[in-house]
């Protein structure tokens, strides 16, 4: 019975430790992944915006002088970004002034303001802004980039977090083993001593010397067992005395007859 109790207590302690650790690590990992995802989206948007503003600045004069080659040279700077898919300068009438990369057929839809931003489902980021000169809008600059590098970084961070969580689980398992050893083992020893006393072995003792609550329980058990042994000793002495007195009275009664 003590073996079953010990195993049950160890399982409860291990389960509680692993659930608490697993829950905390899972919440922390999800929070860090969401934060990393948000930072990745923000960095991608900032990168496209910075590149787009530079291209728009250099393209404004080229559009004014109807110099498509000069505007194309400005767009060609997108080649420095390995994830860049295309860039285009769209005139107000919907015609493409110049472009770079693999231009989609629905370029007007891509230039629409509602299509700006990062789409994780499509794995792409689209940035568009008007190219102006004074108060006149000369054209709209559209840039689209893939998210291959961003996803690679995100996957690397995710793998690192999973490795950290695995290390946390291993550490939690080691700590739970020590916790089980420090709690379940002495309680099992107390249970065995109590069962021995219940079976009539009044010499059963515990060898637990600790300053915590379990140590206090062990000392209380020792005092209890010492009191039981003393009480049983007094009962035996009284029983012996009563037996001797009964024998003496019986002897005296026989001598009278």
LOVO-413325 format. One line per field, with one value per residue (C-alpha): residue in three letters; x, y, z. Coordinates in Angstrom, 3 decimals. Example, Ala and Ser with C-alpha at 12.3 -4.5 7.8 and 13.67 -1.06 7.14 Angstrom:
BEGIN
res c(ala  ser)
u c(12.300  13.670)
v c(-4.500  -1.060)
w c(7.800  7.140)
END
This chain:
BEGIN
res c(unk  unk  unk  unk  unk  unk  unk  unk  unk  unk  unk  unk  unk  unk  unk  unk  unk  unk  unk  unk  unk  unk  unk  unk  unk  unk  unk  unk  unk  unk  unk  unk  unk  unk  unk  unk  unk  unk  unk  unk  unk  unk  unk  unk  unk  unk  unk  unk  unk  unk  unk  unk  unk  unk  unk  unk  unk  unk  unk  unk  unk  unk  unk  unk  unk  unk  unk  unk  unk  unk  unk  unk  unk  unk  unk  unk  unk  unk  unk  unk  unk  unk  unk  unk  unk  unk  unk  unk  unk  unk  unk  unk  unk  unk  unk  unk  unk  unk  unk  unk  unk  unk  unk  unk  unk  unk  unk  unk  unk  unk  unk  unk  unk  unk  unk  unk  unk  unk  unk  unk  unk  unk  unk  unk  unk  unk  unk  unk  unk  unk  unk  unk  unk  unk  unk  unk  unk  unk  unk  unk  unk  unk  unk  unk  unk  unk  unk  unk  unk  unk  unk  unk  unk  unk  unk  unk  unk  unk  unk  unk  unk  unk  unk  unk  unk  unk  unk  unk  unk  unk  unk  unk  unk  unk  unk  unk  unk  unk  unk  unk  unk  unk  unk  unk  unk  unk  unk  unk  unk  unk  unk  unk  unk  unk  unk  unk  unk  unk  unk  unk  unk  unk  unk  unk  unk  unk  unk  unk  unk  unk  unk  unk  unk  unk  unk  unk  unk  unk  unk  unk  unk  unk  unk  unk  unk  unk  unk  unk  unk  unk  unk  unk  unk  unk  unk  unk  unk  unk  unk  unk  unk  unk  unk  unk  unk  unk  unk  unk  unk  unk  unk  unk  unk  unk  unk  unk  unk)
u c(0.000  2.867  4.407  1.142  0.863  4.457  4.005  0.752  2.354  5.347  3.061  1.009  4.124  5.652  2.401  1.924  5.509  5.376  1.956  2.996  6.296  4.770  2.000  4.385  6.837  4.064  2.590  6.043  6.912  3.642  4.096  7.657  6.623  3.822  6.236  8.816  6.120  5.016  8.601  9.217  6.161  7.154  10.745  9.564  7.189  9.906  12.388  9.984  8.987  12.614  13.515  10.301  10.872  14.369  13.092  10.192  12.549  14.838  11.935  10.015  12.327  12.477  8.670  8.602  11.005  9.432  12.724  11.709  15.331  16.292  13.247  14.194  17.648  16.043  13.798  16.798  18.056  15.448  17.791  19.819  16.922  16.869  13.187  12.046  9.534  8.721  8.547  6.447  5.626  1.974  0.711  -2.636  -4.284  -3.320  -0.451  2.883  5.583  8.379  8.848  11.339  10.935  8.002  5.134  1.646  -1.143  -3.364  -0.885  -3.669  -5.144  -1.732  -1.424  -4.720  -4.272  -6.247  -3.649  -0.787  0.911  2.199  0.170  1.494  -0.928  0.327  3.899  4.390  4.594  3.259  4.088  2.657  2.813  2.160  5.088  4.393  5.907  4.574  0.858  0.624  0.536  2.780  2.390  2.102  5.085  4.300  6.838  6.246  8.639  8.498  8.915  11.448  14.156  11.645  10.156  13.641  14.446  11.089  11.605  15.095  13.765  10.937  13.389  15.522  12.468  11.475  14.988  14.817  11.413  12.780  15.665  13.145  11.157  14.316  15.249  11.720  11.831  15.127  13.751  10.556  12.650  14.486  11.196  9.743  12.855  12.709  8.977  7.742  10.685  10.560  6.764  7.052  9.502  7.073  4.289  6.414  7.249  3.572  2.589  5.315  3.985  0.460  1.735  3.133  6.766  7.123  10.848  10.207  11.869  12.509  15.914  14.695  16.697  15.411  14.499  11.394  7.781  8.545  11.311  8.808  6.373  9.109  9.990  6.329  6.137  9.216  7.685  4.431  6.191  8.251  5.070  3.401  6.418  6.407  2.667  2.968  5.867  3.756  0.892  3.246  4.643  1.160  0.086  3.085  2.373  -1.284  -0.277  2.218  -0.330  -2.955  -0.521  0.324  -3.348  -4.027  -1.148  -2.398  -5.871  -4.571  -2.552  -5.641  -7.375)
v c(0.000  2.372  1.663  2.634  5.803  6.746  6.207  8.184  11.107  11.096  11.082  13.968  16.030  15.275  16.041  19.314  20.411  19.505  21.103  24.324  24.476  23.451  26.014  28.826  27.924  27.606  30.994  32.596  30.987  32.111  35.628  35.807  34.400  36.955  39.723  38.497  38.297  41.847  43.109  41.247  42.842  46.281  45.937  44.777  47.718  50.153  48.668  48.993  52.496  53.672  52.188  53.508  57.056  57.094  55.773  58.234  61.147  60.245  59.358  62.611  64.565  61.665  61.666  65.453  65.183  61.963  60.104  56.459  55.250  57.408  56.178  52.595  53.123  54.257  51.171  48.933  49.603  47.038  44.340  44.803  43.179  39.432  39.207  42.080  40.906  44.023  47.778  49.971  53.613  53.906  57.116  58.632  57.228  53.667  53.248  51.922  54.546  52.085  48.932  46.458  42.750  40.452  42.866  41.383  41.961  43.631  46.366  48.899  46.669  46.311  50.103  50.459  51.756  48.849  46.393  48.051  46.310  42.852  39.749  36.734  34.388  35.370  35.703  39.165  42.821  45.615  49.298  52.124  55.902  58.839  60.551  64.278  67.507  70.391  69.812  67.706  63.914  62.679  58.937  56.135  54.000  50.363  47.960  44.341  42.097  38.494  37.499  34.699  36.309  37.414  33.917  32.395  34.626  33.869  30.110  30.403  32.276  29.756  26.850  28.564  29.047  25.399  24.355  26.639  25.182  21.649  22.587  24.047  20.798  18.781  21.129  20.954  17.149  17.130  19.568  17.547  14.420  16.218  17.509  14.013  12.724  15.409  14.994  11.555  9.523  10.764  10.517  6.938  6.205  7.665  5.520  2.351  3.152  3.769  0.456  -1.337  0.119  -0.797  -4.362  -4.443  -3.423  -0.608  -0.277  1.215  4.615  7.161  8.543  11.892  14.848  17.975  21.487  21.844  20.755  17.134  17.148  18.523  15.752  13.153  14.536  14.497  10.872  10.022  11.634  9.786  6.426  7.098  7.918  4.736  2.650  4.285  3.732  0.090  -0.294  1.070  -1.229  -4.210  -3.226  -2.809  -6.090  -7.835  -6.211  -7.228  -10.758  -10.997  -9.662  -12.090  -14.966  -13.843  -13.577  -16.988  -18.471  -16.824  -18.156  -21.701  -21.486  -20.477  -23.660)
w c(0.000  0.799  -2.619  -4.319  -2.219  -2.955  -6.697  -6.674  -4.846  -7.183  -10.216  -8.843  -8.119  -11.516  -13.323  -11.459  -12.159  -15.848  -16.373  -14.673  -16.533  -19.846  -19.553  -18.645  -21.429  -24.009  -23.119  -23.155  -26.508  -28.119  -26.786  -28.114  -31.501  -31.810  -30.842  -33.354  -36.024  -35.304  -35.399  -38.678  -40.297  -39.022  -40.252  -43.690  -43.970  -42.931  -45.396  -48.328  -47.244  -47.039  -50.424  -51.967  -50.726  -52.234  -55.586  -55.583  -54.943  -57.853  -60.167  -59.837  -62.139  -64.627  -64.885  -65.344  -68.289  -69.574  -69.086  -68.592  -68.682  -65.701  -63.777  -64.695  -63.214  -59.976  -59.932  -60.652  -57.126  -56.034  -57.338  -54.146  -52.266  -53.068  -52.101  -54.341  -56.958  -58.936  -58.914  -61.191  -61.739  -62.769  -64.328  -63.292  -66.433  -65.408  -67.872  -66.666  -67.127  -66.374  -64.373  -62.983  -62.290  -62.991  -63.375  -62.749  -65.212  -62.587  -61.727  -61.142  -58.430  -56.826  -56.704  -54.818  -51.235  -49.756  -51.055  -49.225  -46.348  -45.485  -46.312  -44.409  -46.151  -49.600  -48.347  -49.796  -48.849  -51.065  -50.693  -52.778  -52.562  -54.858  -56.565  -56.345  -57.548  -55.563  -55.300  -58.454  -58.391  -61.182  -60.708  -58.186  -57.170  -56.418  -54.910  -54.005  -52.134  -50.989  -47.357  -47.829  -45.702  -43.080  -42.853  -42.635  -39.698  -38.108  -38.507  -37.038  -34.025  -33.690  -33.770  -31.145  -28.924  -29.334  -28.336  -25.300  -24.352  -24.705  -22.423  -19.998  -19.995  -19.322  -16.489  -15.097  -15.218  -13.304  -10.732  -10.368  -9.759  -6.952  -5.599  -5.592  -3.873  -1.185  -0.464  -1.494  -0.155  3.475  3.510  2.290  5.107  7.628  6.149  6.433  10.067  10.855  9.238  11.204  14.454  13.444  12.970  16.526  15.905  18.424  17.695  14.253  13.877  11.139  10.213  8.871  10.096  8.368  9.427  7.240  7.713  6.871  9.476  12.003  11.073  11.540  14.998  15.984  14.809  16.882  19.973  19.328  18.949  22.072  23.991  22.726  23.768  27.205  27.588  26.527  28.963  31.825  30.845  30.843  34.228  35.663  34.115  35.665  39.016  38.874  37.871  40.737  43.194  41.909  42.324  45.869  46.801  45.307  47.289  50.493  49.901  49.445  52.647  54.564  53.556)
END
